[in-house]
Amino acid sequence: MVTSTAMKNKEKAIAVFERDDFQTLLELLSKKGYMVYGPTVEDGAIIYNQIHKTEDLPIGWVDRQEAGSYRLARSKKKSLFGYTVGPHSWKEFFHPPQDKLWEARDDNGRFS
């Protein structure tokens, strides 16, 4: 069940999604043309990648971090987001490593 309540004296609304509604949210975003990215498990780490279904999330995985150590472990809880911070960041999605800033072409000795 999805519930929404207006915040006091503000125009924004808060939407609360139950866990069973998460797949519906992913499908709605996909239908609107969005590519959805989230945490996934790959090569023994939680990394950010494109997700299509709830099962793509690190369900039941937690990370154990200590000085110079990072490893995944199973948890009895089936949390969708039961980890802290993995070895990757959102930077590659928000600040792509390559953006075309300028382009020129030689057109018979003239730049265009």
ABEGO torsion letter per residue (X at the ends): XBBBBBBBGBABBBBBBBAAAAAAAAAAAAAAGBBBBBBBBBGGBBBBBBBABAAABBBGBBBBBBBGBBBBBBBABABABABBBBABBAAAAABBABBBABBBBBBGGBBX
